[in-house]
Amino acid sequence: MLLAAPREKVWSTLVDFASFHTWNPKVASAHLETEGELGQGTRVRLGSGSGSTLLTIEEWGPPRLLRMYLTRGRTTGSSRYYLTNAPEGKTQLEHVLELDPPFYLEPLMLFAGAGMRRELAALKRHVEKPSK
């Protein structure tokens, strides 16, 4: 996905967990469960109307690589963002979502891709908004 925003702005949006709710329609709240600087091992709990998701940063390579292990109920997986500079001050975003649900939830995973596309579209709209 090509974003009309500099890589540093996209990165700072992805790691500003306290502000997730301002652009991500699925997040109502977020709080850090670890103290100190953000980085490998940081844990963040995201709340939504349907429960919560625990994110644990597994790979931390500002401003290029962010990989988080996620746990939501009995479903686990990872979400990986890779950002590269593109011409004209834009950013190329590569995202990979891997989920490992219990067998009885596997048919519902078809909807996870659509949900992730909506979240990425919301991120795109947010970072491409002109700064005030």
Secondary structure, 3 states (H helix, E strand, C coil): CEECCCHHHHHHHHHCHHHHHHHCCCCCEEEECCCCCCCCCCEEEEEECCEEEEEEEEEEECCCEEEEEEEECCEEEEEEEEEEEEHHHEEEEEEEEEEECCHHHHHHHHHHHHHHHHHHHHHHHHHHCCCC
